[in-house]
Amino acid sequence: MKSFDTNGDFKENYKFLIGSILPRPIAVVSTLNEDGSNNVAPFSFFTAVSAKPMIVAFSPLIRSSTGEMKDTPRNIFREKEFVINFVSEGIVDKINATSAELPYGSDEFTHAGLTAIDSEKVKARRVKESLIHFECVYRDHLSYGDQPGQGQIITGEVVKVHISEELLDEGRISTEKFAPVGRGAGNDWILCDHRIQLERLMQAQIQK
Ligand SMILES: Cc1cc2nc3c(=O)[nH]c(=O)nc-3n(C[C@H](O)[C@H](O)[C@H](O)COP(=O)(O)O)c2cc1C
């Protein structure tokens, strides 16, 4: 087995983080820039935290190319709001384009060819092409440093959910219709087009 301590170069740790934690869901986070233009970027260090209150968390790292905080957390700390948009197969190229490092204040919806639509409870806009949107109000923040590669957790309370009707089967989201896409290591993106079903074991079945 290859074994290593984690006190070396952050790039080595990062390589094995993204190669091990797979597939990763992707939050496409839209925020408002200071001048009111739209910022949007994907984050695959992303998870659900609580059902009620409905809380999600994601982690923007300090940008390794400049050593600066990314535009998304910068906007969230000022505006206290954001939207998480979800990725389906049909929009992967556009979502990838939103990860470009553009100068602060450039409208990233326009850059990626995405359409901005108003939200109901927050000022940050939603990605029309995305089939699920979570409107979020900033809750808390934990930082692990301000050097390249150092991360932080940002949590948001989801105050409004929008799900495209076409995804729903008897009130539940159909994974097949949603066609979500995850993130892999390197340049890999992962399609969810092959699934297996396992029955959830109850205590009585385990004891048989
Ligand atoms: C699919 C995908 C997932 C990504 N996940 C993360 C992540 O979890 N954390 C992070 O800091 N950057 C992540 N990035 C890189 C950011 O999207 C990129 O740095 C972007 O420029 C940040 O934009 P912003 O400065 O507008 O916030 C990811 C990129 C892609 C394409």
The ligand as an SDF file (V2000), in Angstrom:
LIG
                    3D

 31 33  0  0  0  0  0  0  0  0999 V2000
  -16.8630   20.4060  -11.5290 C   0  0  0  0  0  0  0  0  0  0  0  0
  -15.9990   21.3610  -10.7490 C   0  0  0  0  0  0  0  0  0  0  0  0
  -15.9930   21.2930   -9.3740 C   0  0  0  0  0  0  0  0  0  0  0  0
  -15.2290   22.1950   -8.6200 C   0  0  0  0  0  0  0  0  0  0  0  0
  -15.2420   22.0950   -7.2520 N   0  0  0  0  0  0  0  0  0  0  0  0
  -14.5700   23.0030   -6.5030 C   0  0  0  0  0  0  0  0  0  0  0  0
  -14.6190   22.9480   -5.0720 C   0  0  0  0  0  0  0  0  0  0  0  0
  -15.2750   22.1020   -4.4600 O   0  0  0  0  0  0  0  0  0  0  0  0
  -13.9270   23.8990   -4.3710 N   0  0  0  0  0  0  0  0  0  0  0  0
  -13.2180   24.8930   -4.9990 C   0  0  0  0  0  0  0  0  0  0  0  0
  -12.6320   25.7380   -4.3340 O   0  0  0  0  0  0  0  0  0  0  0  0
  -13.1610   24.9560   -6.3540 N   0  0  0  0  0  0  0  0  0  0  0  0
  -13.8230   24.0610   -7.1140 C   0  0  0  0  0  0  0  0  0  0  0  0
  -13.7930   24.1490   -8.4870 N   0  0  0  0  0  0  0  0  0  0  0  0
  -13.0950   25.2820   -9.1140 C   0  0  0  0  0  0  0  0  0  0  0  0
  -13.9670   26.5630   -9.0780 C   0  0  0  0  0  0  0  0  0  0  0  0
  -15.1830   26.3580   -9.7610 O   0  0  0  0  0  0  0  0  0  0  0  0
  -13.1730   27.7080   -9.7480 C   0  0  0  0  0  0  0  0  0  0  0  0
  -12.0650   28.0220   -8.9280 O   0  0  0  0  0  0  0  0  0  0  0  0
  -13.9760   28.9530  -10.0200 C   0  0  0  0  0  0  0  0  0  0  0  0
  -13.1820   29.8580  -10.7660 O   0  0  0  0  0  0  0  0  0  0  0  0
  -14.4390   29.6800   -8.7740 C   0  0  0  0  0  0  0  0  0  0  0  0
  -15.2140   30.7690   -9.2010 O   0  0  0  0  0  0  0  0  0  0  0  0
  -15.4550   32.0790   -8.3760 P   0  0  0  0  0  0  0  0  0  0  0  0
  -14.1200   32.7890   -8.2030 O   0  0  0  0  0  0  0  0  0  0  0  0
  -16.4010   32.8370   -9.2330 O   0  0  0  0  0  0  0  0  0  0  0  0
  -16.0350   31.6980   -7.0510 O   0  0  0  0  0  0  0  0  0  0  0  0
  -14.4800   23.2160   -9.2710 C   0  0  0  0  0  0  0  0  0  0  0  0
  -14.4630   23.2660  -10.6790 C   0  0  0  0  0  0  0  0  0  0  0  0
  -15.2120   22.3370  -11.4120 C   0  0  0  0  0  0  0  0  0  0  0  0
  -15.1960   22.4120  -12.9170 C   0  0  0  0  0  0  0  0  0  0  0  0
  1  2  1  0
  2  3  1  0
  2 30  2  0
  3  4  2  0
  4  5  1  0
  4 28  1  0
  5  6  2  0
  6  7  1  0
  6 13  1  0
  7  8  2  0
  7  9  1  0
  9 10  1  0
 10 11  2  0
 10 12  1  0
 12 13  2  0
 13 14  1  0
 14 15  1  0
 14 28  1  0
 15 16  1  0
 16 17  1  0
 16 18  1  0
 18 19  1  0
 18 20  1  0
 20 21  1  0
 20 22  1  0
 22 23  1  0
 23 24  1  0
 24 25  2  0
 24 26  1  0
 24 27  1  0
 28 29  2  0
 29 30  1  0
 30 31  1  0
M  END
$$$$
